[in-house]
Amino acid sequence: MIQHKLIEACKQNSRRAQLKLYNKYCDGMYYVALRFMKDSMEAEDAMQEAFVKAFEKLHQFNGEVSFGAWLKRIVINKCLDKLKARKLELVAINEQTLGTVEEENNWQVEDGIGVEEVKEKMENLPEKYKYPLMLYLIEGYDHEEISEILDISQVASRTLVHRGKKKLQEELKTLHNGTGY
């Protein structure tokens, strides 16, 4: 496999191989970072720092997941680190007051509402709901992965995603029905 050889060359500090790997993934990783950072310069910084970290930690890449998935996780973690550094704190949740939230398998939005409208309304959610919901709905992570990325429990992840979905549905109903505007 060509990518395997490219990664092995990167592990040997081949700058040419690193540039090839960077060029292959930079656009996709930039858009992942942009979804979190909302500013093109900050997204680019986060992506660049994530690549540096990935090349430093490349010896830890074992091929259990695709290289793209491994790199995406580093980019997301770097974005979250940068957001936390900006004093953006996810609200801590007191687990004793939270019950386990059952997953709703039939979560849907009205016909005629597109992906862009969903993403736009998601931006208006409180950050304690927005990031877990982005990781779940847009990035496709499960609750175990979200709990690791955000450093929260799986119960908190389920609860935040569930509440985020409810808030998002309310926003989309308001958009669709035209009430409140």
N, C-alpha and C positions, 0 to 999 in steps of 0.2 A: 504494500500500500504506500502510495507516494506521501501521504500526510504523515504516516509513521516515520518515514525516513526524514522528513522535514523536521519533525519534533526531535528526533534523535540528533540531527545536526544542530538544532537550537540548544540542546543539552550540552553540546560540545562547544558552545559559545560562538557558533558561526553567525557573524553579523548578517551575512547575505540570507541565510535561512531565517533568521529572526525577522528581517525586513519582509520576506515573502509571507511568513506567517502573520505578521502584523497587517500587511496589505490585504490578506485574505479575510481577516476578521474585523478590521477597524471600523468599517461602516456599520455593520450590525451591532457591534458593541457600543458605538457612539449613540445609536438610537435607543439602546437599552438605558444608557446613562442619562440621556436627555429626558426620558420618561420620569426619571427620579429628580434630576437636578433643575429642570425647567429653564435653564439658561445655557446657551450653546457653549460659552466659554468654560463654565463650570463643568458641563458634561464632558467637554474635550479634556479638561484637566483630570477629571476622575477616570476617564478611559485611559489616558496616557499613564497615570499612576498605576492603574490596574494592570496594564501591560508590563510595566517595569516589575511589579510584584510577581506577575505570572512567570516572567522569564527568570526571576530570582528563585522561584519555588517550583520551576519546571521539573526538577528531580522528584517532586512529590506526585506528579501526574502519573497515575498508574494505568490509565486506560479503562477503568471501570465504567466511566461515562465518556461521552464524546468530548473531544478537546473543546469544542464550542460551548458545551454545557458547563464544563469546568471553568472556562474563562468567563462565561456569563456570570457565574456565581461570584467570582472575584470582582467583576465590575460592579455588581449589585452591592456586595459588601463594602467596596470602596465608596460608592455613592452614599450608602447609609452612614459610613464613618464620617464622611464630609458633612452630611446633614446634621449628625450628632454634634460635630465640632462647631457648627453654627448655632449651637444651643437649642437645636430642635430635638426635644425629648419626646419620645413616645410615652404616652400616659401609662404609668404603671397601674396594673389592675390587681385588685385584691381578690385573689383566687377563692378565698372563703365565701365571698359574697356572690360568686358566679357559679351558676349551675352549668352542667354540660349542655351544650346546645346541639340539638339534633340537626344533622345536615338535611337541607331541603334539596331533594333530587329534582324537583320540578321548578326550579327558579327560572323565571322567564320574564321578558319585558314585552311590551305591546308590539304588535306588528307595525312596521313602518319606522321604528326607531333604529337607527344605524349605529355601527360601532363607534363612529366619531362622536355621536351624541352621548353615548354611554361614557366614553373616555372624558369628554368635556364635563359631564355632570360629576364624574368621579373626582375631578380636580377640585370641586367645591366641597367635598366631604372633609370633615375634620381629619387631621393627619393620623390620629390614632386608628382610624378606619381605612383611610386612603392607601397607606402602604401595604398593610396585609391584604387588602382587596386587590391591589395592583399585582402583587406577587401571586395571588391565587387565580384571578380571572385572566390577567393579561400575560403574565410570565409562565403560568401553568404549574406553579409549585404546590405541593401538598402541605398539609398542616405540620407534618414533622419537619419538612424543610423550612417552612416559614418560621417555625419556632426556633430553629437553629440560626437562621439569618437575622431575625429580629431580637434574638436572645429573650424570648418569652416562652411560656409553656404552651403545649399543644392545645390545652383547654382555652387559654387566652387567645390563641390563633383562631380556633373555631368560633369563639365568641365574637371577636373583632370582625372576622369575615362575615358572620351571620348578621351582626348589627349593621355592618357596612352595606351589605346587600339590601337590607330593609330600608336604610336611608337612601340608597341609590334608587331603589324602586319608587320611593316616595317622590324623589326629585324627577324621575322619568315620567311618573304619572302626572305630575304638575306640568311638565313640559308638554306631554301629549294632550292632556285635557285643557290646557290653557288657563288653568286656575292659578290665581296668585300673581299674575303678571298684568 
